[in-house]
């Protein structure tokens, strides 16, 4: 399996810890972390962050020790993005800090370019 070296997405330390915990709980070793986008949400595009099987189109990246797959068509929307994990009172869950987004919705899971 060929792994790309240039990383389109960054994970914060807290995101890495939470993702590692989720992968440890899910014993399906053939699945990797899919990072992507799909149409929908209040702003037009929504983030995809899920455990999935690699397809023929996907590129494989090792980001902070986590095997990730990204469809090359999605990299335009994701390049330079940072994924964080928050546990505070005002935010709980994964937070996407995307420099490519021209606007985001109030919930932070959809964006426009």
N, C-alpha and C positions, 0 to 999 in steps of 0.2 A: 504494500500500500504506500503510495507516494504521498509525502506530507509537504505542503507548501511552507516556506519559511517566512514570508512577509505576512504579518498579522493584520487583518482588516479590522479586528475587534479586540478590545482590551477588557479584561475582567479585574475588578478590584479585589482586594484580599478577602473582603466579606462575601463577595459573590463566589469566589473560588471555594471558600469553606462551605457555603450552602450547596453549591452544585456538587461538590465532592460528597457531601452527606446524602444528597438525593441519589447519586449514582451508587453509593454504598448500599442504600436501602433497596434499590432496584437491581436485582442480580442478573439481569439480561446483559451479558458482556458484549454482545454483538451490536448493541445500540450506542450511538454517539449523541452528542449534544447538537441538535440542529438549531442554527441561528439564521433567521430569515425574516421576510416580510410577506404579507398577503393583503389583498384588497379588503377594505372594510374599516370599521371604526368611525368615530365622529369626524376624524380629520382626513380620511381617505386611505391610509395604509396602517396596518397593525403589525406589531412585532410577533415573530414566532420564536419561541424558546421551548424546545421539547426534546425528549429522547426519541431517536428515530434511527432507521436503517439507512445506510449510505445508498444512493442511487448512482447511476452512471454519470450523471451531470455534476454531481457534487465534488467540491474540492475539500480536502482534509487538512485541518490545521491542528496543531497542538498548542493550546492557549492555556498558560499557567498549569500545565500538566494534564489538561482535560482535552480528550479527543473531540474536536468539533467538526461539523460538516456545514458547508455553506454553498448554496447554488450560486454559480458565478454571476447570474443575472441579478442577484440581490445585492452584490457587493457595492454597486453604485449607491444604494441607499444606506449601506451599513459602514462603509469605510471610515475609520476614525472614531467609531462609536465606542463608548465605555458602558459596560453593564455593571451595575452595583446592586447590592442587597441591603435593604434598609429594614430596621426593626423598631423604629421610633414610633411615637404616638401619632405623628403627622403623616407617616408613610411606612407601610410594611409590604415587603415583597421586592421583586426585581425592579430596578429603575434603569431606564435607558437614557443615557446622555449622548444625544446624537447631533453632531455639528452640521449634518446635512439637512436637518429638519428646519423648514421655514416657519412652521407652527406646530404646536402639539395640543392635544386635548387636555382637559382638566385632570383626567385619570392618569395621563402619562403613558398610556399603552398604544396610542395611535398618533400619527403625525402626517404632515404634508411636506412636499418638497417644492 
